[in-house]
C-alpha cells in the first residue's frame, strides 16, 4: 500500500495525529502530570458554585441536611420505616449524606464533557481530568458533610469509637467507584446528550433501592430471590452500611452482613478501573462531535 505524501512527511519528521490517544501507561503519566490543574480546577468550581449564594459554601451541608429532614418526615414519621432501626436519625442522615456524594458525582460526570466542550476543543490535556476534577469537587463537599454527620451522631447519643477510623477506607473505595462511574457516564453522555435528562430518574430509583430511608432487612424477606440478590450486592448498600456500622455503635454489629467489605472492594475495582479504561478508549472522540 502506497502512503500519501503527507503521511510520509509526517512519519519522516516524527509528527503524530493531534489528540491521538496514548497507551494506558502514558495516559496515566499525563494525568499525574496534570494533578495541579485537576486540583485547581476543582477548587475553582467549588468557589464559583456558591459565589452568588448568600450562605456560600454552607449549602454543601445545608442541602443534604434539608433532604434528610424531608426524608425523616416522610419515611420516619408518616410511613414509619424507622421501625426496628436503632438511632434512626443518625441512620437516615448517614444514608442521605453518603448517597448524595455518589449521586452528585454521577450527575457531574454526565455533564463533564458537554459543559466544558470549549475547553476540550481549545486545549490538549487528558480528558479524564474533567470527571476526576468534578469528583474531587464533590469529595471536598463530602468531607464538610461528614463533619456535620459526626456531630449528629454524637448528639444522638453515640460514642466515639475506634471503628470511626474505618470511615476513611470506605470513603476511599467509594471515591474510586464514583470516579469510575463518572467517567463511564461522561463517555456515554458525550455521545447521547439525552442521558443527562434520564439520569435523575435512574438515580432516584437507585436511591430507593439502597436502603437510605429504611433497613433492607425489614423489607427484603418477601422480595423475589433475584431482587434480593440485587439489593444485597448494590454497591451503595455496601458503602452506606459500612459507614453506618462504623459510626453508629448502637447498631448490632453481629447483624452486619459479611459480604459488605468484599462488595465494596469489588465494585470499586471493577467500576474504577473499568470506567477509566472505558473513558480512555474514546479519548480521541471528545469534543469532535
N, C-alpha and C positions, 0 to 999 in steps of 0.2 A: 504493500500500500504506500502510495507516494504522499509525503507530507506537504501541506501547503507552505509556501514561502514564509508566511508569518509564523507558523508553528516552528519551522526550522530556525528562524531568527530568535524566537523566544527560548528555544532549547539551547541555542549557542550561547546566549547571554545570561542564562540562568534565571529567566523570568518564569513566573507561575501565574495561574489564574487568580484574579483579585477575589479575595474572600474564600479561597479554596479551603476545604475542611482539612485540618491537620489530623494526624493519628491521635488516638486517645491520650497517650502519654504526653505528647506535645501540647494537646489541648488543656490538660490538667496543669502543665507547667505555665502556660499562658494565663490561665485563670489565677493561679497563685501569684503571678507577677502583677496582676491587676487587683490584688486584695485591697490596696489602699483606695482604689477607685470604688470598689464594691462597698466598703465601709463608709466612705464619704458620701456616696450616692444614697445609701440607706439613711444616714444621718440627715441629709438634706430633705429626703422625702418625709421623715418624721417631723422636721421643723415646718415644712411647707403645709403638711396636712392640717395643722392646727393654728396656722398663723393668723387666720381671720376669726377664730373662735375666742370668745371672751375667757373661757376657762382653759384654753390652750390644751396642753398635753394631759390635763386631768381627765379628758374624755377617754383616754386609753383605759382608765379604771372605771369611770362612771358608766360607760356603755355596757360592759359585762355585768356590773352591779345592778343596773336597771333591768337588764334581761333576767338576771337571777331573781329579782323581786317580782317581776311579772310571772315568771315560771312558777315561783313559790305560791303565788296567789292562785294560779290556775290549777297546777298539779298537786301542790301540797294541801291547800285549803279546800278548793272546790272539788277536786277529783280524788283526794285522799291517797295519793300514791306514796305518801310518807309512811304508810303502814309497814311496820316491821323494820324500819330503817333507823338505826341509831344516829342521832345528831343530824337530822335531815337538812338543816340549813347549811352546815359545812359540806355535807354530802352533795347537795344540789349546786352550791357555789363552785365546788371543785370541778364538777362535770361541766358547768357552763363555761368557766374560765379556760379549761383545758381544750374543750371542743372549739371554743371561739378562736383559739390560736390557729389550728389547722384549717378551720373554715375560712378565716381571713387570708391565710397563705394561699389556699386554693383559688379564691376569688382574685387575689392579686396576680397569681400565676397566669390565670386565664387572660388577664388584660396586659400582661407584661410586655409582649411584643407590639400589640396594636397601639397601646398608649404611648409607646416610645419609638414608633416606626421612623420618625425623622432622625432620631439619634442613631438608630440601626443603619440607616442609609447613608448618614453623613460620616460616620466613624467606623474604623475597623478595630473590633475588640471581640473577645469571646462572648457570644450572645447569651450564654448561660449566666453571665454576670448579672443580667436583669432579674430573672426569677430568684437567683441567690440573694441579691441585694434586697428584694422585696420580702423574702423570707426573714432576713436579718431585721428588717423594719418591724415585722410582727413579733420577732423574738424579743426585741427591746421592749415592746409593749407588754409582752407576756411577763417579763421579769417584774415590771411595775405592778401588774395584776397579781402576781404571786405574793408580793409583799402585803397587799391588801388581803389576799386569801389567808395568809399566815395569821394576820390579825383577827380575821373572822373565826378561824379555827380555835385560836386561844380564847377569844371572848365567849365562844360557845362551850367552853369547859374542857377542851382537850389540852393535855400537857405537851411540852416539848420533849421529844424522844430522839434517840439516835437514828430511828428509822426515817426521820425527816431528810437525812442526807441522801436517801435513795431517790428523792425527787430529781436530783441533778442528772444521774444517768438516764432516768426516764425521759426527762426533757431533751437530753441529747439525742436519744433514739427517736423521739417524736419529731425533733427538728430535721433529722436526716430524712425521715419518712415524708414530712411535709414539703421539704425542698424537692425531693424526687417527684412528689405529686404535682408540685408547681411546675416543674419542667415538662412533665407529661402534658398537662393542661395547656402550657404555653405553646407547645408544638401543635397540639390539636386545634387550639383557638386561632393560631396564625393562619390556618387553612379554612377553618369553619367558624366564621365570625359570629354565627348564631349561638355558639356554645355558651357565651357569657350570659345570654338570656335564659338558657336552660339550667345553668349551674345553681341558681338559688333554689330551684325545686329539688334538684338532686341532693344538695346539701341539707335541705330541710328534712328530706326522707332519711338521710344518714343520721341526722340529729335525733330523730325519733327512735331510730333503731340502735342507738348507742348507750342506752341506759342513763342518759343525763338526768332525767327527771324521776327516775324510779329504779328500783333494783330489778335486774333481769330475772333473778331467782324467784321473784314474786309473780312473774307473768309468763315464764317460759315453759312451765310444765305442760301446758295444754297446746303448745305450738307443735306443728309437724316436725318430724325428725330433721329434714334438710334445713328448715328455717332455724331450728335450734342450733345446729352446727354453724350456720352462717353467722348467727348472733354471737355465739361464743368466740368465734375467730375474727370478729370485727376488730380491726386494728385500733379503732378509737375506744372500744371497750377495754382493751388491754392498757392503753395509755392512761385512761381516766381512772380505772380501778386500781392500777399500781400506785398512782399518786394518792388516791383515797386511802388505801391501806397504809401508805407511808405517813400520812398526816393525821388521820383520824384514829386515835388509839381505841376508841370505843367500838369500832367495827371488830367483829370476831375474826381474828386473823386465821383461825382454824378453817374458816369457810372460804378463804382466798383460793380461787382455782389455781392449780399447779401449773397450768399451761400459759399463764399471763406473760411471764418473762420470755418464754420461748416465742409466743406470738409477737410480742413487741420487737424482739431482735430480728425475727424472720421478716416481718413486714418492713422494718427499717432497711434491711439489707436488700430485699427484693425491689422495693419501690425506690429506695435511694439510689442504688446502683443502676437498676433498670431504667428509671426515669432519666438519669444522667446520660446513659447510652442512647436512649430513645431521642432525647433532645439533640445530642451531638450528631446523630446520623443525619439530621436535616439542617445542619449549621449553614450550608450554602444557600438555603431557600429563604431564610428570614429576611423580610423587607424587600423581596423581589417580586411579590405577587402583583 
